[in-house]
Amino acid sequence: MSNTLIIDTSFGSTVGIVGEEPIVETDSRTHVERLQVNIAKVVEDAGLKPSDIDRVVVGVGPAPFTGLRAGLVAAKAIAFANNAQILGCDSLLPQSLMMRSGAFEEAVQNGSIVKDLLLNIPAAGVADSCDSCDTCDSTVHHYVLSLNDARRRQVYMALYDGEGNALIDMDIDYPQNVVSRVNEYLASETNENYCVDVLGHGAKKYVEDWRNIANVGVIAEVSALDLGVKGLKIFEQCALESAEHCSDENERVKAVEPLYLRRPDVSVPNPLKHVLGSGAANKAKEK
């Protein structure tokens, strides 16, 4: 049995040993001062030493630049120091597995998700969630629109079917555009009864937009890692399944590279302007 350390800084930060309770920091400004402290604590609380870690699963985004980089650097350093396996997991796919595995419904039923984060739970419940809940049955096809807040009034998004296949690939866009893209895709691709569950960070901020999705079901500001112990297991499972689809070592290395989807805010400054009469200007004249 592997001792797996999870590190994800796609939204705030979550660190934990699979099978144990994680430490979650919702403030993204605490990465630098809290990340290493929290890693040390979860390892100690699990009764382990750093050298006992033989697998590290790290969130690779999509997410803003600075926070994501902090988690990746920490994960790679720990894996290198312990000669541990390192796997990457994107921050969107786990929401699909959370829903289709029943973990989300279980968390709703046992009250482990704060009610303020459940923005739309249809009367029929999670299992049969859609606007026309009176007609729901086992033939309803469920889709998951997975989100992560990208700031600047945008979200990272991907649309998954009931088996976890990406129908709209990972992207960054404005919520109104996302709604249009989802509606257009499903209207053109399926004549079946369906509903769309909206999960992840960004669900609450743009909830009025998500209500415009045709046959919208659950809307919840909840990611897989918000489910504690079960969330860590889901995250690890997604990483392991993704690694199985890598054809060679090069692909496995690429799977641990960050998914930014947008250029970082920092940029290379423009060259300094030459002042007339300066040495550089005189040399240019001589040429």
N, C-alpha and C positions, 0 to 999 in steps of 0.2 A: 504494500500500500504506500502510495506516494504522500509525502508531506508537501502540500501545494500551497504556496503563498499567492494570494490575489492582490494585485495593485492596479487600481484604476483611478485616473485623474481626469476623466472626460467631463465630469461635472462635480465640482468639489473634489473630494477624494474618498475612496473606500479602500481599506486594506484589511485582510483577514486570512486566516488559515482555514482551508476547506474543512467543514465539520465543526467549526467554532464560530462564535459571534464576531462579526467584523466591527471595526471602528469607522464611523462615517463622519466626515467633515463636509458640511454644506457650503462653507465659505471658501471660495476658490483662492482667496488671498492668503490662505494659511498653508499652502503647499510647502513652501521652503522650510518654515519653522516647525511644522507638525508632522510632515510625512515620515521622516526617519524615526522620530519618537514613537509614532503610532505603529510603525513596522516592528520596532523592537518590542513594543508592549504586546502585540498580538502573538508574536513568536513566544515570548515568555509566558503569557497566559495559557498558551496551548501546551506548556510543559516541554517546549523544544528549545534547542540551541540553534543559532544561525546555520551551523554546519549540517543540521538535520534537514534543511530545506533542499529537496531534490527536484522540485518543479516550481517554476514561477510563471504565472499567467498575468499578462499585462494588457490593460486596455489601450488600444491604438487609435481610438477616436472613431468617427470624426469628432473633433473638438477644437477649441481655440488653442493657439500655438503654445503659450508659456506653460499653462498647467499640464498639458499633455506631455510636453518635453520633460517636465520634472518627474513624472511617473515612469516614463520610459528609461530615463537615465538611471533612476534608482533600481528598477527591475533588472536592467542589463548588468549593472554593477554587482548586484546580489547573485545573479545567475553565474556570472563569470567567477566571482570569488568562491562559490561553492561547487563549481563545475556542474551546475544544475541545468536541467532542460528548461528552455524558455519558449513560451507560446504566446501568440498575440490573439486578442479577441476584439472585434469591433464593438462599439457601444450600442449598436442598433439591433443586431440579430438576437441578443438575449431576450428582448421584449417579446419577440415572436415565440420563442420557446417557452417563456413564462406563461403565455396565454394558452398555447396548445397543449402544454403539459398539465394544465389544471392548477398550477401553482398560484396563479393570480386569484382564481375563484376561491381556492382554499384560504388565501390570505384575507379576502374580503369577508368570508364567512366566520373566520375566527377573530376578526377585529384587529388584526395586526397592521392594517393600513389605516392611517388617520383619515377620518371621514372627509375632512376638508380637501383631500387630494382626489377624492372620488367625485368627479365633476358631472358625470352622467352614468348612472347605472339603471338601465331600463327595468320596468316593473317585472319583466319575465326573469330577471337575474342575469348573471354573466354568461351562463351556458347558452342561453337563447337570446342574446342581446341584439336587438335591432328595433327600428322605429315601429314596425308593424309586428310587435311582439305577440299579438293574439294569433298570428298565423305562423309563428315560428315552429319549426320542427327539425328533425335530424337532416333534412335536405338543404338547410340553409348553409351556404358557404361563408366561412369566416375569413376575413383578411385583417392584417394588423398593419396600421400605419405607425411606424416606430420613429420617435423624435429625439433630438437632443438640441438644447438651446444653443444657437450659434451667435447670439447677440446681434446688434445692428438690425433688429426687427426681422431676423431671418432664423430658420431652423435647419438643422441637418435632418434628413429624412430618408426613409426607404419603405416601400410597400411590399409586404410578404403575404403569400398564400397560406393555406392551412397546413402545408407541409414544410414551411420555412424557406420556400424558394422566393428569391427577390423578383418581383414583377416590375417594379420601378426601382432601378438601381440607386444606390446611395448617392445623395446629391445635397446641395445647399440651395435654398430658395425662400421666397417670401411666403408666409402662410396662405395668403389668398391664391397664389399661383399653385401651391401644393394641392389645395382643395380642388382647383380646376383640373389639374393633372390627374388626380385620383378619380374624380368623377368621369372624366373623358375616357380614361383607360378602362375602367370597369364597364362603362356603358357600351364601349365598342368590343369588349372581349368576352362578355358573359351575358347570357340571358337567364341565368339561374337566380334563385333567391339568394341574397347575400347581405351581410352587414360588415361594417368596417369599424374595428376597435382602434382607438387612438391612445397610444401609451408613450410615456417618457417625459422628459423635462422639456417644457415648452407647451405642454397640453393646457396648463392652467393659464398661462400668459395670453394665449391666443384662442381661448376656448370658444369665443363667439365665431371665429372663422371655422373651427372644426365642426360646429353644429350645422354648417352648410354642406357637409359631406352627405351624399345620398345614402340613406339607410345606415346612418351612424349608430354605433352601438355604445360600448364603454368609452368614456373619455376619462383618463386618469393620469395625474402627474406622478406616475410611478414607473421606475425602471426595475429591472430584475434585481439589481444589487440592493434595492430598497427592501427586499424580502429577507435580509439577514442571512442566516445559515443556509437556507434553501437557495437564496440568490447567488451565493458564492458557488454552490454546486452547479447551478444553471450556467453561470459564467464559464466555469471550468469545462463543462460539457460542450458548450459552443466552441471553445478553443480547441478541444480535442477533435471534434468533428471537422473543424476547418483544417486542422493539421493533416487529417487523413486524406484530404483532397489535394494536398500539395504533392506534386509529382517528383520533386527532387529537393536537395538541400537549398538550392538558390531560392526556390519558392518559399521554403520555410523561413529563410532569413528575411525575405521581403514581407512575410506575414507579421513581422515584428516592427515594421517601419510605420511611422506615424501617418495617419490619414487627416490631413489638414483641410483639404478641399478649398481653401482660400489662402491667399498669400498672407504672411504675418504682417502685423501693423508696422514693424520696423522696416526700414529700407536703407539701401546704401546711399549716403549723401552725394549730392552733385559735386563735381570737381570745383575747387576754389577758383574764383575769377582772378585773372591776372590784373594787377594794377599797372597803369601806364608808367613806364620808367623803371619798372622792377627788373630784376635780373632775368627772370623768365621771359618777360616781354622783349627785352633787348636781344636775347638769344634768338627769339622767333624772327625778329627783324633781320638779323644777320643772315639767317638761312634764306 
